[in-house]
Each structure stands twice: as structure tokens, then as C-alpha cells.
Amino acid sequence: MENETPTLEERVEALEAAVEEQKTHTHTVRAFNQAMQIRTTSEPVVEDGD
């Protein structure tokens, strides 16, 4: 009889892979947000009332 439930080791490996993926995603988002922050703070906003 074949048990299809993943073993604890398989679950841990899957979780570790997901964590690494999340770290990469978080780093990318953080870098993007920092770039946008620099961009928005270094360019003065000129509002002309036309």
C-alpha cells in the first residue's frame, strides 16, 4: 500500500524552498520600493495649476 502523504523531510524541504522564494521576492519588492522612494524624493514635484 502506497502512502501519498509527504514525509516530514519532504515537507521541510518544500517549506525551505518556499522560504527562499519568499526571501527573493521580498528582497525584490524592497529594492523596488527603495528605488521608487529615491526617485520620488530626488525629483521635486512641480505642480502647475493649469
Backbone torsions as a table, in degrees:
resi	resn	phi	psi	omega
1	MET	NA	126.9	-176.1
2	GLU	-91.9	125.5	178.4
3	ASN	-95.2	119.3	-174.6
4	GLU	-90.2	-2.8	178.4
5	THR	-71.1	129.9	179.7
6	PRO	-63.6	144.4	178.5
7	THR	-71.3	166.4	178.4
8	LEU	-58.4	-41.4	-180.0
9	GLU	-62.0	-42.5	178.7
10	GLU	-64.4	-38.9	178.2
11	ARG	-64.2	-43.6	179.5
12	VAL	-61.5	-44.7	179.0
13	GLU	-60.7	-42.5	179.3
14	ALA	-64.4	-41.4	178.8
15	LEU	-65.6	-42.3	179.1
16	GLU	-62.4	-40.7	177.9
17	ALA	-63.3	-41.9	179.3
18	ALA	-64.8	-39.2	178.9
19	VAL	-63.9	-44.4	178.8
20	GLU	-60.9	-42.7	179.0
21	GLU	-62.3	-42.0	-179.8
22	GLN	-65.4	-40.5	178.4
23	LYS	-60.4	-44.9	179.8
24	THR	-61.8	-44.7	179.9
25	HIS	-62.9	-46.0	-179.4
26	THR	-61.6	-42.0	179.5
27	HIS	-62.6	-42.6	179.8
28	THR	-63.0	-45.8	179.9
29	VAL	-63.6	-43.1	-179.5
30	ARG	-62.8	-43.5	179.2
31	ALA	-62.6	-42.3	178.2
32	PHE	-62.5	-46.2	180.0
33	ASN	-62.2	-40.2	178.2
34	GLN	-64.9	-41.7	178.8
35	ALA	-62.2	-42.3	178.6
36	MET	-66.3	-38.2	179.4
37	GLN	-62.4	-46.6	179.2
38	ILE	-61.6	-43.9	-177.8
39	ARG	-63.7	-42.7	-176.4
40	THR	-76.7	-26.2	-178.8
41	THR	-89.3	-22.8	-177.4
42	SER	-88.2	-17.2	178.1
43	GLU	-104.5	116.0	178.5
44	PRO	-65.3	140.2	179.5
45	VAL	-87.5	120.8	178.5
46	VAL	-107.6	111.5	178.5
47	GLU	-102.3	107.7	174.9
48	ASP	-96.5	136.9	-172.7
49	GLY	-92.0	58.1	179.3
50	ASP	-85.2	NA	NA
